[in-house]
Amino acid sequence: MLEEDYFTHTSAGQCLRKVMKYCLNSKKMDLSDLENDSVVMFQEKIYHLWSVLWCYVIPALIPWYFWNEDIWLSFIVMGLMRQVFIAHFTLSINSVAHKYGNRPLDKNILPVNNEIMNILAVGEGWHNFHHVFPWDYRSAELWNYKYNFTTGFIELMRKIGWAYDLKAVSTDVVRKRALRTGDGTWKVYDMKNQEGEVWGWGDGDMNKEEVELVCTFNKIK
């Protein structure tokens, strides 16, 4: 399984298959809750215009207006090329991060931790961790947001009440899993002094005591 050339399954191909599957099944979905949400429907209405404006128009106008750059050069570099690089970095998680790197938590699965991809994809490179603990909202065993700006954004949303029921795993649970199935490369990261607090949700390693000690942030009663 690990010897399979994952690049034969391109990210573009995966996305296309998912889009086709969605198109075939979307008519069967009950979307009444979304259709009755005025905010969601407003976003749906302006989505294409909003995307073009913020992805291409504004990034091109900023260098042109503030630094007298050529408008077409700004559009090509800040609009088109930026979008191409971001798309490739993001989608490479499903290729590079399934082949090149280490497997500190589970050596028996394809996903790996790749620090270069972690930097390029702004925190998404801890893929071995993500597949072992998919319910951890951080997607990485980090609290310091050194490379994981996405987690920082979720934390901000939690502080203002827009994100809730956030679950994370402790160093102790991670260490046990690494010793049991890892490749020997695991190391302790800054866990914000969470050592000793057992967090978890639905993981096969969890015993009754761990389930009872699960800690949930902003839990909705």
DABEL-V388669 format. One line per field, one symbol per residue. ss: DSSP state (~ for helix, > for strand, _ for the rest). phi: phi as a letter, one per 30 degrees, with the letter a starting at -180 (. if undefined). burial: 1 if it has 9 or more other ideal C-beta (glycine too) atoms within 8 Angstrom, else 0. Layout:
BEGIN
ss = ???
phi = ???
burial = ???
END
This chain:
BEGIN
ss = _____~~~__~~~~~~~~~~~~~~~~~~___~~~~__~~~~~~~~~~~~~~~~~~~~~~~~~~~~~~___~~~~~~~~~~~~~~~~~~~~~~~~_~~~___>__________>_~~~~~~_____>~~~~~~________________~~~~~~~~~~~______>>___~~~~~~~~~~~__________________________~~~~~___>>____
phi = .dddddddcdddddddddddddddcddddccddddccddddddddceddddddddbddedddddddbhddddddddddcddeddddddddddedbedcbclcbdcadcbdebcbddddddchjcddddddddbdddddiadbcchebcdddddddddddcicbahdcbcdedddddddddbdcjcdbdcdcihcejcdclaiddddcdddddceccdhddd
burial = 00000100001001100000000000000000000000011010000001011011101111110000001001111111111000001111111111101011110011111110111111111111111110011111111010111111011011000011011111111111110001000100101001001111001011000110110011000
END
